[in-house]
Amino acid sequence: MKQLFLFSIALILLLSADINAQDGFRFLNERENHQRVNFKLINNLIVVPLKVNGKNLSFILDSGVSKTILFNISQNDSIGLNNVENVQLRGLGLGESVEALISKNNKVSIKNVLSNNEVIYVILTDYFDLSSKMGTTIHGIIGYNILKNFIVKINYNSKKIDFYNPKTYTYKKCRKCETFDIEFYRKKPYINAQIQIDTVGTKLTDVKLLIDSGGSDALWLFEDSKENIKTPIRHFPDILGEGLSGHIYGNRSRIPKVKLQSFELDKPTVSFLDSISTKNARGFKSRNGSIGGGILRRFTVWFDYPNKKIKLKKNRSLKDDFNYNMSGLEVVYAGKQLVKEKDTRPISDAFNQELDSKNSVSFITSFSYKFKPSFKINNVVKGSSADKAGLLKDDIILSINNKPTYEYKLGEIIQKFRTKDKAKIRMTIERKGIKMKFEFRLEKKI
C-alpha cells in the first residue's frame, strides 16, 4: 500500500561540485541565545515558515538533506534568485538525473535566525508534488545548514522548535532521556540502534540508521545490508514513494522491536527497500536504513550538531500503535471547488418581535457560494480492498461516510484509512461527470 508523503527528499545527492562558501545560519542579533518558532506537523513531517529573499514560503525541515532545495515556483525569478547556474541532481528511484539550478548569495530567515549567503538548489519541475500530497503549499526542503550552528530542540507535542546558542546552552538533567553520538556522512546524521527481525527468540541486530525527519515512515531498512536484514514472511510489495529519480520500490512489513538504548518500540511498521531503488543511498556502506518521523514524533528531539550529539526524551506518543494506510488509496489535494451553502436564520425586526409574542418565529433562507478544497484519488494499489471495490485513479471524492470531503482536511482523510482493520468506508465519487457510490472495508495485511 502506498505510504503518503514518503519521499526521497531526505536522500538527495549532488552530481555537481559541493559548495562550501556559506557560513550557514546565525542569530540576527549576536547577543541572542534563543529563538522559538512554531511549526505545522503534517503526516509526521515538520513544516516551517521561511522567508527567502523577502518572500514568505513553507519548507519541510529535513535532517536527511545537506542542501537547501526549492522546487515549487512558477518562475525562477519570482523570489529574486541570485547568481544562477545549471547543475544535475539525482536521488532515490530508477530514473536519470534531472536538470536544476544553483543560486548563490540568497537571504533566508526563520524569525531572527538568518543566513545572508544561502546556496539554494532549484528544481523547476516539482517531481514530488508535495503540495497536493500534503494538502498545503510546500515550496522546498531545508536541513543541514539550518541545524549545523545551533542546538535545535523539536517538541512534536507542542509543535515548537527552539534554536539555542551552543556556547551558552546547558542541558538539564533528564531521567527520561537518552543521548546518542552522531556520525556524519555527507553532512547527514547517523546513529547506532538495534532491531529485532525474527519473531522467534530475542536476538538483536546492531544497525546504523540515518536520522531522517523528512521521511514520514517509522523505519526504512535496506534489504541484505546485513545478512539477516530480510523482508519477513508477512509483508506486501508496494511503491513506497516518489523519488527525484523515479518510484521507490520495496516491501511493507513489521518487525518485533526497535531499541534506541533504553527506549523500546514494539511492532513498528518497516519499509524494506530493494537494492535498485536505493543504489545511490548505499554509497555509505555502513548504513542499514533510516529512522523517520513515525518514530521521531514519539520523542522531544535535540539536534546538537556542534557537539555531534542527538538527545531523545520520550513523550506521551511513545507507546502509540504503529498504524498505516489500509485502504489502498493515495488521496491528494485537487484544488478548489465552488460549494453552494445554505444559511437559515431568524428574522430580527419589529414585525418578527410581534410574531414572537404569539409563539411564532419567522426565518429567512439564503445561499452563498464559497471555494472549498477538493480531493482526488492519485493512485490505487493493485489487489487492495479499494481496488477490488472498483475505485480508480483520478476519481474525485465527493464524500466519505456521508460527510462531504470539503469538510475534511487531507490529514483527516488519511487518518480514516488508518483507524482499524475491517472498518467500513463508504465513498461517493465523481468519474467523468457521473456520480457513483462505493463501499469497502480496510484490510490489515501486516
N, C-alpha and C positions, 0 to 999 in steps of 0.2 A: 504494500500500500504506500502511496506516495506521501512523504512527510512534507508538509507545507513549510516554506521558508528555510529549507535546509540547503545551503549553497556553499560553494567552494570559495566564497569571498574570504574565508579565513586562510586560504592556502595559495593565493596568487603569487606567481613567481615572475620575475622580470627577465626578459631576454636582452634588455638593453643594459648599458653600464649603470652601476649604482651611483647614487647621488649622496655625497657626504657633506655638502656645504652648509646644510642648515643646522641651527642650534636647537631647534625644537621649541617647545612652549615654555613660557615663563609667566610669573605673576606680573600684571601690568604695573603695579607698584612694588618696587624691590623690597619694601618693608613688610609686604603682606606675607602671611604664613598659611592662610587658609582661604579656600573658596568653595562654596556649596552650590550644586547645580541639580535641578530636578530633571528626571528623565521619564520617558514612557517605556513600559515593558510590554512588548507585543510578541506573543508566542516565544517567550524566553529570550528575546533579543532586546538589547538596550538601544533606545533611540534618543539621541541628544540633539539639542539645538546649537548649531554652529553658525557663525557669521563669516562668510567668505567674501573678501573684498567689499564689505559693507552690505552684502545681501544675506538675508536670513534663510538658512537651509536646514534640513534634517539629515543627520548621519547616523549610521549604526556604529556603536563603539565595539570594535572587534580586536581583541587581544591577539588574534591569529594573523593579522596583517602587519607588514612592515612599512607599507606605503599609505599615503592618503589618496583615495581614489574617488573620482567624481564621475557619475555616469547618467544622471538624469537631467540633462539640459538640452534645450532645443537648438541653441547656437552656442558655439564655443566662446563667444564674446559677451554672453548675457551677464556674466559676472566680472567682466573685465580681466580675463586671464592674461598673465604676463609671460613674455619670453617663451613662446610656444614652439616645440619641436615634435617631430614624429618618432614613435617608438613601437615596439611589438610586445604584446603581453600574452602569457599563457597561464592557464590554471588547470584545475581538475577537469576531467572529461576526455572525450575521444577526438575532439576536433583539432583544427590547426590553431596557431596563434592568431590574434586579432590586432588590427591596427588601433593605435591610440595616440594621444598627445601627451607631452610632458610640459608642464608650465611651472616656471620658477618665480620666486620672489613674490609670493602671494601672502596677503594678510588674513589670517584665520584666527578667530577668537571664540571662546565659550565663556561668557561673562567677562571676568577680569583675568582670565587665563589666555595668553596671546602668543602667537607666532607671527613675526613680521617677515619671515623668509621661508614660507612653507612651499615645498615642492608638491605639486598635485598632478596625478596621472588621470587623464580624461579619456573615458571610453564613450565615444559619441553615440553608439548604439547600446541601449540598455538590455544586455543579454539576460540579466537576471530577472527583469520585470518585477523588481521588489515591491514597487508601489502597489500594483494590483494584488500581489500575493499577501501584502500586509495590511491593505485597506487604508493606507495613509501614504502621503508622498515621501519617498526616500530618495535623497539626492546622491548619497555616496557612503563610503565607509572610512573610518579612521582608526588607527591603532597605536603602533609603537611610538610615534612622535609625540602623541599627547600623553602618553603614560611614562615615558622614559625619565623625565626630570622631577617626578613627584612621587609621593606615596599616595596612592589613589584608593580610597575606600568606597566600595559599591554596596549599598544596602538594598537588596532586592525587595524587601518588605516595604520600606518607606519610599522606595524609588527615588533615592537621593545619592548623588556622587559627591564625595569630598576630596578636594585636592589639597595636599599638605606639603609644606616645605620639609624635605627630608633632613635638613640641618637642624631644625627646631622641634620636629615631631617626636613625641615619646609614646611608645606603646604602653597601654595599660595592661596590668596582669589579667589574664583571662583563662579560667579553667575549662571553658567550653571551646577553646581554640586549639588549632594545630598550625604550626609553621613549617613550610617546605622550602628547600633550596630550589632555585630556578636555574636551569641550564638553558642558555640562549643558543639558538641556531638560526642564522639569517634573521636576527632580531625578533625571533618568536620564542615564547617561553615554554619550557617543558619541565614537568615534574615526574618523579617516580611514584608509582602506585602499585597496587596488587589487585588481581582479578581472580575469581573462581570461575572456571569454564565448565567443569564437569559437575553434574548433579550428584554423582556418587563420590563420597569422600569429601574432604575439606582442603584439598591441595590448592595452594595459592601460587599464581604466576606473577613474577615481577615484570612490570611494563613501564615504558616511558611514554608519556602522553602529552600532546600539545594542549595547553590551556586556551580554549577557543570560545570566547564569549560571543563570537559571531556565528556560531552554529547552534541551532535550536534543539538538536537531538541531545540525549543524555550522554551517549558514548558511541564513538566510532572505534572499530578495531580493524587493523589491516590483516586480512587473512594470510596465514603462513609467514607472517613476520617473525613468529616463533613457532616451534614445532607443534605445539598444542593449541595455537590460536586458529581454530577452525570453526566454521558455522555449525551450531548444534543441529541435531536431527530435526527438531521442531522449529521451522522457520518458513518464510515465504520470500521468493525472489521479488525484487522491486527496483524501480527507478528511484534512487534515494534523493535526488535533487538535480539542480541545474548548475553546471559549472561554466566558467568562462570559455572552456574548450569543448563544451557539449554536455550530454547527460552523464550522470554519475550512477553506476550500476552496482548492485550488491544484494545482500540478503538481510532481512529483518528477523531478529530473534530476541531472546532474553538470556541472561546468564544469572547464576545464583547470587553473585555478590561482587561489589567493587569495594575495595578497602583503601581509604586515604588516612594512613596512620591509624588513629583510634576510631575514625568515623567509618561505619559500615553501612552501605546502601544495598538493600536487598532487592533482588529481581529487577534490575534496571533493564530497560529496552536497549538493544545494541544493534547498530548497523555494521555488518561485516562487508567491507569493501574489497572488490576484486583488484588484482594487480594491474589491470589495464587502465581502469579509471584513475588509479592513484599512482601511476608511474612517476609523475612529476613530484608528488609529495613524498615519495620514498627515497628522495635524494639523501635525507638524513637516515642513515642505515639503522640507527638505534631506535628510531621511532616505531611505536606499535599502534598508534591511533590518536584519538582526541577526546578530551572531556569538554562537553558543550554546555549550553545554557540549561538543559534539562537537569543537570546536576548542580551547576553553579548557583542557580536560583535558590537552592536549599541552604545557602550559606550567605553570611556577610563576607565579602572578599576584599582583602587588602592586596593590591598590586604594588610591590615595593621593588621596582626595577633598579634604583640606585644601589640597593643592598642585595640584589639578586635573591629576593625572598617573595613568597606569597603566603598570606595568612588566611585561614578559614575559620569562621565561627558559625556553628550550626544555628539555624533559625527554625521556626515552627513548621516549615515545609519539609524538614529533613526526612520524616517518615511517611510522607505522602506516597501513594502508589504511583508507579510509572505507567502512564496511560499513553495511548497513541490513537491515531485516526483509524477507526474500524469500519468506515463507510465505503472506502474505495474511491472516494471523490476528492479531487482537488478543486476547491472553490476559490475564485478570485473576484476582486472588485471589478465591476464592469462599467463604471461611470455613473452619471446622474440620470435619474428618470423623473418625469413630471408626474406628481401624485396629486389626485383630487381629494381634498379633505373636507369633511362635513363638520360644521360648527353650529350647535344648537344652544341658545342661551335665553334666559327670561328677559322680557322687555321691562326696562326700568323707566317708567314715566308716570305722569299723573293718572292717565287712563288706566294703566295697569294696576296702580295702587287702589283705584276704586274697585277693580275686579277682585283684588286681593281680599277686600272686606267681605266678599261673597264666596270666599274659599276657592277662588279661581285664579289661575296664573296663565298669562299669555307667553308664548315663546316665539323666537324668530330663528329661522334656519338660513345659514349662508354657506357658501362653498368657496374654498380657496385652493390655489394650485401652488405646490411647493416642490422644489427639487430635492430628491432624497436618493440615497445610494441604491444601486442595483448590483446583483451578483450573478455570476455565471459559472458553469462547470468548465474548468480548464483541462481536466484530464479524468478519465475513468479507468481504474486499474482492471485489467482483464481478469475475469474469474471472480471478482468481488461481488458482494451482495447487490451493490448498486448497479453493477454491470449486468447481472442476471435479471434485475428488475426492468432493464431496458433504458436506463438513463444514458445520455450521450454527451460527448464533448460539445461545448457551445450552447447547451440548453440554458436558457435564462430561468433562474429560480425565482418564482413569484411568492411562494410561501413554504414554510416548514412547520409541520404540526399545527396547521391552521393559523399561523401567525405570519403576517406579511414580512418578507425579508427586509424591507426598508426600515423596519423597526429593530433590526439586529445590527450589531457591529460584526465585522468579519470574524473577529476572535470568538464571539459568542456562537457563531455558526460552527466554527471548527470545534469548539468545546462540546457542542451537542453530539458530535461524531465520536467523542471520547468518553461518553458517560458510562455505559455498562454493556456487557455482552447481551445480545438479543433485544436491546431497546428498539422500539418501533419508530421508524422515521417515515412520515408522510410528506410528500412534496407535490406542489403544483408548479409546473414549469411551462415555459413558452418555447415552442420549437417551430421555427419558420412561420410565425404568426398564429400558431394553433396552440391553445391551452390544453395541457394534458396532466393527468394525475398519476402518481406512482407511490408505491409503498414497499419498504424493505426493512430488514432488521440488521442491526450492527452485528458483525461477526468477528469474534475474538479468535485469532489464529495462533497467537503465541502467548 
